[in-house]
Structures are given as C-alpha cells and as structure tokens.
Amino acid sequence: MLDIKPWLETISLKVAEERFLKPPPLPYIIFMEGASVSGADDKNCIADRDISIELYSLKVDHVSEILIEKLLNEKSIKYKKDRMWDDTEMWFETTYDFNFVEKF
C-alpha cells in the first residue's frame, strides 16, 4: 500500500488527508483517497484506488509542482494535472488525479 501522507511530506509542505481543521499558511497539500475492493473465490484481494492530491498556493507554485511530479514520476504513476484559480478563496488549486491497483 502506498502510504500517501509521509510520502507527500517529503516535499516539506504541510499535508492533510481530506482537510485541515485550521489551515496553515499557503502553500499546503490536501489529499483524498477512495477505493473499490474486490476479488474472487469469496476473498477480497484487489483494491482499485483513486487518489487526488491538491496543492493550494497564492501564486502558481512551480517548485512544489515539480516536486510532486517528481514523486509521481519516481513511482511511475500516470496522472492527470489540472490547475484553476478560485475567485472566492483567492488562491490557485493544482490537482493531480491518479489511480492504481493494489493486490493483497
């Protein structure tokens, strides 16, 4: 199993699963995970995991983006990257979405 939080903390940004109760100063990372578990012969042995990593920053943070992409590339994880400006919150959100299948 890919332990997302310690893996992302190597970037040296604050990281939380789902949300921060009291958000730290920008930039920071939020990640979310969903899974579909299945198998055969009445045993669950495969997890299909959907992961989303969200980088929040006041300006486009190329340095943090490069570090996140380096982590994903080191693990050969295919990902989809999107970036948007949030007019309400006044920040950029860069999202990395990926999926991986795990056998256990």
MDTraj code that builds the backbone (N, CA, C; nanometers):
import mdtraj as md
import numpy as np

residues = "MET LEU ASP ILE LYS PRO TRP LEU GLU THR ILE SER LEU LYS VAL ALA GLU GLU ARG PHE LEU LYS PRO PRO PRO LEU PRO TYR ILE ILE PHE MET GLU GLY ALA SER VAL SER GLY ALA ASP ASP LYS ASN CYS ILE ALA ASP ARG ASP ILE SER ILE GLU LEU TYR SER LEU LYS VAL ASP HIS VAL SER GLU ILE LEU ILE GLU LYS LEU LEU ASN GLU LYS SER ILE LYS TYR LYS LYS ASP ARG MET TRP ASP ASP THR GLU MET TRP PHE GLU THR THR TYR ASP PHE ASN PHE VAL GLU LYS PHE".split()
xyz = np.array([
    [0.0837, -0.1188, 0.0000],
    [0.0000, 0.0000, 0.0000],
    [0.0882, 0.1252, 0.0000],
    [0.0514, 0.2189, -0.0821],
    [0.1219, 0.3455, -0.0894],
    [0.0722, 0.4336, 0.0251],
    [0.1603, 0.4639, 0.1205],
    [0.1239, 0.5482, 0.2342],
    [0.1429, 0.6933, 0.1902],
    [0.0349, 0.7553, 0.1509],
    [0.0384, 0.8855, 0.0839],
    [0.0947, 0.9984, 0.1704],
    [0.0497, 1.0114, 0.2939],
    [0.0868, 1.1280, 0.3743],
    [0.2381, 1.1400, 0.3963],
    [0.3075, 1.0379, 0.4509],
    [0.4529, 1.0533, 0.4695],
    [0.5269, 1.0727, 0.3372],
    [0.4762, 1.0128, 0.2343],
    [0.5348, 1.0252, 0.1015],
    [0.5283, 1.1709, 0.0561],
    [0.4118, 1.2354, 0.0726],
    [0.3964, 1.3758, 0.0339],
    [0.4713, 1.4709, 0.1270],
    [0.4865, 1.4338, 0.2531],
    [0.5568, 1.5198, 0.3488],
    [0.7044, 1.5360, 0.3150],
    [0.7581, 1.4517, 0.2298],
    [0.8976, 1.4670, 0.1882],
    [0.9175, 1.5953, 0.1078],
    [0.8089, 1.6565, 0.0614],
    [0.8162, 1.7822, -0.0135],
    [0.8372, 1.9002, 0.0812],
    [0.8175, 1.8791, 0.2106],
    [0.8346, 1.9830, 0.3135],
    [0.7246, 2.0881, 0.3127],
    [0.6046, 2.0478, 0.2720],
    [0.4856, 2.1312, 0.2863],
    [0.3933, 2.0637, 0.3875],
    [0.3045, 2.1422, 0.4466],
    [0.2032, 2.0846, 0.5352],
    [0.1107, 1.9980, 0.4509],
    [0.0755, 1.8795, 0.5048],
    [-0.0075, 1.7831, 0.4327],
    [-0.1171, 1.7334, 0.5250],
    [-0.2394, 1.7207, 0.4713],
    [-0.3500, 1.6650, 0.5484],
    [-0.4371, 1.5786, 0.4583],
    [-0.4987, 1.4796, 0.5189],
    [-0.5961, 1.3985, 0.4479],
    [-0.7320, 1.4663, 0.4615],
    [-0.7973, 1.4884, 0.3496],
    [-0.9309, 1.5492, 0.3413],
    [-0.9326, 1.6996, 0.3675],
    [-0.8814, 1.7458, 0.4859],
    [-0.8864, 1.8887, 0.5170],
    [-0.8031, 1.9186, 0.6407],
    [-0.7723, 2.0455, 0.6590],
    [-0.7128, 2.0950, 0.7829],
    [-0.8263, 2.1548, 0.8657],
    [-0.8277, 2.1300, 0.9951],
    [-0.9259, 2.1964, 1.0810],
    [-0.8970, 2.3458, 1.0878],
    [-0.7667, 2.3796, 1.0969],
    [-0.7211, 2.5182, 1.0901],
    [-0.6129, 2.5224, 0.9830],
    [-0.6477, 2.5653, 0.8625],
    [-0.5496, 2.5625, 0.7541],
    [-0.4240, 2.6433, 0.7857],
    [-0.3075, 2.5874, 0.7513],
    [-0.1813, 2.6600, 0.7698],
    [-0.1661, 2.7655, 0.6601],
    [-0.0629, 2.8471, 0.6699],
    [-0.0365, 2.9418, 0.5604],
    [-0.0104, 2.8660, 0.4301],
    [-0.0479, 2.9280, 0.3204],
    [-0.0227, 2.8687, 0.1886],
    [0.1264, 2.8713, 0.1592],
    [0.1786, 2.7787, 0.0824],
    [0.1124, 2.6660, 0.0173],
    [0.0998, 2.5453, 0.1104],
    [0.0029, 2.4594, 0.0794],
    [-0.0129, 2.3331, 0.1508],
    [-0.0804, 2.2314, 0.0595],
    [-0.0823, 2.1065, 0.1058],
    [-0.1350, 1.9959, 0.0254],
    [-0.2462, 1.9251, 0.1020],
    [-0.3511, 1.8932, 0.0291],
    [-0.4596, 1.8081, 0.0783],
    [-0.4630, 1.6870, -0.0141],
    [-0.4864, 1.5691, 0.0421],
    [-0.5051, 1.4528, -0.0446],
    [-0.6312, 1.3783, -0.0026],
    [-0.6913, 1.3098, -0.0989],
    [-0.8115, 1.2306, -0.0750],
    [-0.7961, 1.0972, -0.1443],
    [-0.8540, 0.9954, -0.0844],
    [-0.8434, 0.8613, -0.1405],
    [-0.9779, 0.7914, -0.1343],
    [-1.0107, 0.7234, -0.2420],
    [-1.1277, 0.6367, -0.2476],
    [-1.0826, 0.5017, -0.2998],
    [-1.1551, 0.3980, -0.2663],
    [-1.1141, 0.2648, -0.3117],
    [-1.2351, 0.1781, -0.3428],
    [-1.2176, 0.0927, -0.4396],
    [-1.3136, -0.0117, -0.4724],
    [-1.2392, -0.1437, -0.4527],
    [-1.2889, -0.2266, -0.3615],
    [-1.2202, -0.3505, -0.3264],
    [-1.3013, -0.4685, -0.3782],
    [-1.2300, -0.5630, -0.4400],
    [-1.2962, -0.6810, -0.4959],
    [-1.2008, -0.7993, -0.4928],
    [-1.2433, -0.9076, -0.5518],
    [-1.1579, -1.0249, -0.5566],
    [-1.2292, -1.1406, -0.6244],
    [-1.1920, -1.2596, -0.5816],
    [-1.2507, -1.3814, -0.6373],
    [-1.2537, -1.4887, -0.5293],
    [-1.3327, -1.5912, -0.5517],
    [-1.3426, -1.7041, -0.4582],
    [-1.3767, -1.6576, -0.3172],
    [-1.4702, -1.5653, -0.3076],
    [-1.5176, -1.5127, -0.1790],
    [-1.4084, -1.4470, -0.0956],
    [-1.3058, -1.3933, -0.1610],
    [-1.1988, -1.3235, -0.0904],
    [-1.1696, -1.1911, -0.1593],
    [-1.1616, -1.0851, -0.0805],
    [-1.1171, -0.9576, -0.1347],
    [-0.9653, -0.9588, -0.1426],
    [-0.9131, -0.9296, -0.2600],
    [-0.7677, -0.9310, -0.2752],
    [-0.7163, -0.8221, -0.3702],
    [-0.8066, -0.7376, -0.4205],
    [-0.7670, -0.6316, -0.5127],
    [-0.8336, -0.5008, -0.4692],
    [-0.7529, -0.3964, -0.4567],
    [-0.8057, -0.2639, -0.4274],
    [-0.7738, -0.1723, -0.5448],
    [-0.8756, -0.1118, -0.5995],
    [-0.8613, -0.0148, -0.7073],
    [-0.8730, 0.1229, -0.6417],
    [-0.7610, 0.1927, -0.6271],
    [-0.7560, 0.3172, -0.5503],
    [-0.7538, 0.4405, -0.6415],
    [-0.8374, 0.5366, -0.6078],
    [-0.8396, 0.6662, -0.6746],
    [-0.7856, 0.7692, -0.5763],
    [-0.6794, 0.8391, -0.6152],
    [-0.6125, 0.9361, -0.5288],
    [-0.6190, 1.0735, -0.5948],
    [-0.6430, 1.1746, -0.5136],
    [-0.6384, 1.3124, -0.5599],
    [-0.5475, 1.3911, -0.4658],
    [-0.4490, 1.4589, -0.5229],
    [-0.3583, 1.5451, -0.4476],
    [-0.3881, 1.6882, -0.4911],
    [-0.4137, 1.7750, -0.3932],
    [-0.4458, 1.9142, -0.4238],
    [-0.3427, 2.0060, -0.3591],
    [-0.2791, 2.0868, -0.4400],
    [-0.1814, 2.1859, -0.3945],
    [-0.2484, 2.3226, -0.3981],
    [-0.2524, 2.3897, -0.2836],
    [-0.3121, 2.5226, -0.2733],
    [-0.1996, 2.6254, -0.2558],
    [-0.2050, 2.7343, -0.3330],
    [-0.0999, 2.8362, -0.3268],
    [-0.1541, 2.9719, -0.3719],
    [-0.0884, 3.0786, -0.3262],
    [-0.1295, 3.2145, -0.3634],
    [-0.0946, 3.2479, -0.5077],
    [0.0143, 3.1887, -0.5565],
    [0.0553, 3.2054, -0.6956],
    [0.0890, 3.0668, -0.7482],
    [0.1048, 3.0554, -0.8772],
    [0.1422, 2.9259, -0.9348],
    [0.2763, 2.8866, -0.8737],
    [0.2779, 2.7727, -0.8059],
    [0.3955, 2.7277, -0.7317],
    [0.4678, 2.6194, -0.8119],
    [0.5487, 2.6641, -0.9071],
    [0.6180, 2.5704, -0.9956],
    [0.7125, 2.4781, -0.9184],
    [0.7757, 2.5285, -0.8152],
    [0.8706, 2.4463, -0.7388],
    [0.7979, 2.3287, -0.6734],
    [0.6878, 2.3554, -0.6054],
    [0.6123, 2.2477, -0.5408],
    [0.5529, 2.1533, -0.6442],
    [0.5058, 2.2079, -0.7562],
    [0.4519, 2.1225, -0.8625],
    [0.5589, 2.0273, -0.9146],
    [0.6785, 2.0784, -0.9358],
    [0.7881, 1.9931, -0.9845],
    [0.8181, 1.8829, -0.8830],
    [0.8163, 1.9152, -0.7543],
    [0.8435, 1.8145, -0.6508],
    [0.7354, 1.7077, -0.6465],
    [0.6094, 1.7476, -0.6581],
    [0.5001, 1.6494, -0.6612],
    [0.5140, 1.5611, -0.7844],
    [0.5394, 1.6219, -0.8981],
    [0.5528, 1.5457, -1.0224],
    [0.6727, 1.4517, -1.0171],
    [0.7787, 1.4937, -0.9513],
    [0.8955, 1.4064, -0.9352],
    [0.8586, 1.2826, -0.8536],
    [0.7822, 1.3010, -0.7451],
    [0.7376, 1.1860, -0.6654],
    [0.6538, 1.0901, -0.7494],
    [0.5600, 1.1447, -0.8246],
    [0.4743, 1.0600, -0.9085],
    [0.5562, 0.9888, -1.0158],
    [0.6494, 1.0606, -1.0771],
    [0.7318, 1.0001, -1.1823],
    [0.8252, 0.8924, -1.1274],
    [0.8778, 0.9132, -1.0058],
    [0.9661, 0.8121, -0.9450],
    [0.8928, 0.6801, -0.9227],
    [0.7626, 0.6875, -0.8961],
    [0.6822, 0.5659, -0.8747],
    [0.6141, 0.5206, -1.0039],
    [0.6459, 0.5868, -1.1162],
    [0.5867, 0.5554, -1.2474],
    [0.4338, 0.5595, -1.2428],
    [0.3814, 0.6600, -1.1746],
    [0.2367, 0.6764, -1.1630],
    [0.1898, 0.7722, -1.2725],
    [0.0983, 0.7241, -1.3558],
    [0.0361, 0.8104, -1.4558],
    [-0.0632, 0.9001, -1.3831],
    [-0.0662, 1.0273, -1.4212],
    [-0.1545, 1.1210, -1.3514],
    [-0.2132, 1.2224, -1.4480],
    [-0.3191, 1.2862, -1.4014],
    [-0.3806, 1.3969, -1.4735],
    [-0.3641, 1.5204, -1.3868],
    [-0.3138, 1.6277, -1.4463],
    [-0.2896, 1.7519, -1.3733],
    [-0.3847, 1.8598, -1.4238],
    [-0.4459, 1.9323, -1.3292],
    [-0.5312, 2.0463, -1.3615],
    [-0.4954, 2.1606, -1.2671],
    [-0.5137, 2.2824, -1.3156],
    [-0.4911, 2.3990, -1.2298],
    [-0.6057, 2.4963, -1.2521],
    [-0.6519, 2.5568, -1.1426],
    [-0.7572, 2.6569, -1.1535],
    [-0.7363, 2.7665, -1.0506],
    [-0.7900, 2.8825, -1.0810],
    [-0.7900, 2.9954, -0.9886],
    [-0.9255, 2.9976, -0.9197],
    [-0.9272, 3.0066, -0.7877],
    [-1.0510, 3.0136, -0.7110],
    [-1.0751, 3.1601, -0.6733],
    [-1.1721, 3.2233, -0.7401],
    [-1.2022, 3.3646, -0.7155],
    [-1.2537, 3.3904, -0.5745],
    [-1.3218, 3.2935, -0.5174],
    [-1.3770, 3.3111, -0.3832],
    [-1.2676, 3.3086, -0.2777],
    [-1.1809, 3.2094, -0.2862],
    [-1.0747, 3.1932, -0.1864],
    [-0.9482, 3.2722, -0.2207],
    [-0.9378, 3.3135, -0.3480],
    [-0.8219, 3.3900, -0.3951],
    [-0.6919, 3.3093, -0.3880],
    [-0.6965, 3.1882, -0.4406],
    [-0.5790, 3.1035, -0.4466],
    [-0.5839, 3.0147, -0.5697],
    [-0.4688, 2.9569, -0.6017],
    [-0.4601, 2.8572, -0.7070],
    [-0.4737, 2.7192, -0.6454],
    [-0.5403, 2.6330, -0.7187],
    [-0.5503, 2.4919, -0.6797],
    [-0.4984, 2.4093, -0.7961],
    [-0.3909, 2.3364, -0.7707],
    [-0.3356, 2.2447, -0.8703],
    [-0.3663, 2.1042, -0.8231],
    [-0.4344, 2.0282, -0.9089],
    [-0.4810, 1.8949, -0.8713],
    [-0.4123, 1.7882, -0.9547],
    [-0.3718, 1.6831, -0.8869],
    [-0.3149, 1.5640, -0.9508],
    [-0.4056, 1.4474, -0.9176],
    [-0.4633, 1.3858, -1.0197],
    [-0.5507, 1.2704, -1.0005],
    [-0.4854, 1.1483, -1.0627],
    [-0.4876, 1.0387, -0.9886],
    [-0.4345, 0.9150, -1.0434],
    [-0.5035, 0.7951, -0.9809],
    [-0.4793, 0.6816, -1.0409],
    [-0.5404, 0.5561, -0.9983],
    [-0.4329, 0.4493, -0.9973],
    [-0.4405, 0.3598, -0.9000],
    [-0.3537, 0.2424, -0.9042],
    [-0.4264, 0.1242, -0.8451],
    [-0.3882, 0.0062, -0.8917],
    [-0.4484, -0.1184, -0.8471],
    [-0.3486, -0.1882, -0.7564],
    [-0.3972, -0.2333, -0.6444],
    [-0.3123, -0.2990, -0.5444],
    [-0.3655, -0.4401, -0.5182],
    [-0.2773, -0.5356, -0.5204],
    [-0.3116, -0.6737, -0.4829],
    [-0.2638, -0.6999, -0.3422],
    [-0.3481, -0.7657, -0.2631],
    [-0.3064, -0.8011, -0.1257],
    [-0.3527, -0.9392, -0.0902],
])
top = md.Topology()
chain = top.add_chain()
for i, resn in enumerate(residues, 1):
    res = top.add_residue(resn, chain, resSeq=i)
    for name in ("N", "CA", "C"):
        top.add_atom(name, md.element.get_by_symbol(name[0]), res)
traj = md.Trajectory(xyz[None], top)
